[in-house]
């Protein structure tokens, strides 16, 4: 039986094809590394912008609350005093004072509205439960093939209560960052978000069924650093571990005032 012809070991054409294949593979790996570095750089810039924006929001809301609202409240108190003292002796002046009270009430309402506009929409006057519901609902619309679950304890919003705007914002952003990582990097098909509030602590747990923790240098990437920065601002902490299903699990503890 005739054996098929095989290229000789020293076939130059075969060697050239092998070199081209290896060169193409190396170029593909180099391009993938460049793309990954560019994504990390873009994310770092986004985080820097978010930090600066958050600082500006904090300064602006402080000015609105501490300065303008304080002066408006003082003006309203003075106008109310004049209204009471002039009611019997100078009714016309008392009426003007009453108009000043109404005007400062409108001013204070406008300040409250401005503060609400500065805060992120899903957190404004909503609290942690509503903020997380809006976040999970948004992801369900964006990724209908995936499953997103939300567990709240206490389940009743009134019992869950309200915290400071900074803490509510940090909690929702930590969850948003963790979900984004699970969807974008872990190739998960299910994400479960749990928020449990005790007398002094808010515990967040975001678990997925994805491919698990990446290499150490990626696990300590921009996403985890962003979550830790958010927690640090509230004197909390964040860490990541392997979940019971084998995927990643982000845990956060924030002191509840």
Secondary structure, DSSP 8 states (H G I E B T S, - for coil): --------TT-HHHHHHHHHHHHHHHHHHHHHHHHHHHHHHHHHHHHHHHHHHHHHHHHHHHIIIIIIHHHHHHHHHHHHHHHHHHTTT-HHHHHHHHHHHHHHHHHHHHHHHHHHHHS-TTTTTTHHHHHHHHHHHHHHHH-TTSEEEEEEES-SHHHH----HHHHHHHHHHHHHHHHHHHHTS--SEEEEEEEE-SSEEEEEEEE-SS----HHHHTSHHHHHHHHHHHHTT-EEEEEE-TTSSEEEEEEEE--
